[in-house]
Amino acid sequence: MDVRNEQESWQMACHAEDFEGEEFLECRVDGQDILLVRTPEGIVACPALCPHMEERLAHGMVDGNVLTCTKHLWQWDLCTGDPIGLAEERLKVAPVRLEGGKLLVNMERLRHGGTTCC
C-alpha cells in the first residue's frame, strides 16, 4: 500500500470528548457503522455488528482486550481480531489515534481485516 493511501485511510470517527469515560461508542465512518472500544492499551475500532448473527457489539462486554458478543458468547482478542472460545471467525479490528482532539480510525485496515492494534 502506498503512503498516500495509508494517510487517506485515517478518518474521523468522533471528537475525543464524545468518547470520554465511555467503554463503547458506535459511529458511522465512511458509510460504515463501526464500534470504538476502550481497552487497557488504548482505543480500537471494529465493525458495529457481530459477524455471526449481526448482533450489536455495543450490547456486549469488554474485559481487558477481550470483546464478548452476549448473543451467543462469541469472543475476540481486540488486539489481533483472533477468535477466542466459541467464535469461529476473526473480527476485523483497526487502530484508532488521537489527533487534534479527534479520534481517527484507519478505515483501510478495518475494511481489510487489520491485525495487531495494541
C-alpha positions in Angstrom: 0.0 0.0 0.0 1.5 3.4 -0.8 1.9 6.1 1.8 -0.7 8.4 0.3 -3.4 5.7 0.6 -2.3 4.9 4.1 -2.7 8.6 5.1 -6.0 8.9 3.3 -7.5 5.9 5.2 -7.4 7.7 8.6 -10.9 9.2 9.0 -12.6 11.0 11.8 -14.9 8.8 13.9 -15.8 11.4 16.6 -14.5 14.1 18.8 -12.4 12.7 21.7 -14.7 14.4 24.2 -17.6 12.3 22.9 -15.8 9.1 24.0 -14.5 10.4 27.3 -15.4 8.0 30.1 -17.1 5.6 27.7 -16.4 1.9 27.1 -18.1 1.7 23.7 -19.2 4.2 21.1 -20.9 3.5 17.8 -20.0 5.8 15.0 -20.7 6.0 11.2 -17.5 6.5 9.3 -17.2 6.5 5.5 -20.6 4.8 5.2 -19.8 2.0 7.6 -21.1 1.5 11.2 -18.2 1.0 13.5 -17.7 0.5 17.2 -14.9 2.2 19.2 -13.8 0.1 22.2 -11.7 1.2 25.1 -9.0 -1.4 26.1 -6.2 -1.1 28.6 -3.8 -0.4 25.7 -6.0 2.3 24.1 -8.9 2.5 21.7 -9.5 0.1 18.8 -12.2 0.0 16.2 -14.2 -2.9 14.8 -17.5 -3.4 12.9 -20.6 -2.4 14.9 -22.2 -5.8 14.3 -21.1 -9.3 15.2 -20.0 -11.3 12.2 -22.0 -14.2 13.4 -25.6 -13.1 13.8 -25.3 -9.3 13.3 -26.0 -8.5 17.0 -24.9 -5.0 18.0 -21.5 -5.5 19.7 -22.2 -2.4 21.8 -24.6 -4.6 23.7 -21.7 -6.9 24.6 -18.9 -6.7 27.2 -15.3 -5.9 27.2 -12.8 -7.3 29.7 -9.3 -6.1 29.2 -8.6 -6.9 25.5 -11.5 -9.4 25.1 -14.8 -8.4 23.5 -17.8 -10.7 24.1 -20.9 -10.6 22.0 -23.6 -11.5 24.5 -26.0 -13.1 22.0 -24.0 -16.3 21.5 -20.9 -15.6 23.6 -18.5 -15.2 20.7 -15.3 -13.6 21.9 -12.3 -11.9 20.2 -8.9 -10.6 21.2 -9.2 -6.9 20.3 -5.5 -6.5 19.7 -5.5 -9.1 16.9 -9.1 -9.8 16.0 -8.4 -13.5 16.6 -11.4 -15.6 17.8 -11.4 -17.0 21.3 -13.5 -19.9 22.6 -16.7 -20.4 20.7 -16.1 -17.8 18.0 -15.5 -19.2 14.5 -14.5 -16.1 12.6 -11.9 -13.3 13.1 -13.2 -9.8 13.9 -11.9 -7.1 11.8 -10.0 -4.6 14.0 -8.2 -1.3 13.3 -6.2 1.2 15.3 -7.6 4.5 16.5 -5.4 7.5 17.0 -6.0 10.9 18.7 -5.2 13.9 16.6 -6.3 17.5 17.2 -9.0 16.5 19.7 -10.5 14.0 17.2 -10.4 10.2 17.2 -9.3 8.9 13.8 -9.8 5.3 12.5 -7.7 3.6 9.9 -10.6 2.6 7.7 -8.3 0.8 5.2 -7.2 -1.6 7.9 -10.8 -2.0 9.1 -12.1 -2.9 5.7 -9.4 -5.4 5.0 -9.3 -7.1 8.4 -6.4 -5.4 10.0 -4.3 -7.1 12.6 -2.5 -6.1 15.8 -3.9 -2.9 17.1 -2.4 -3.0 20.6 
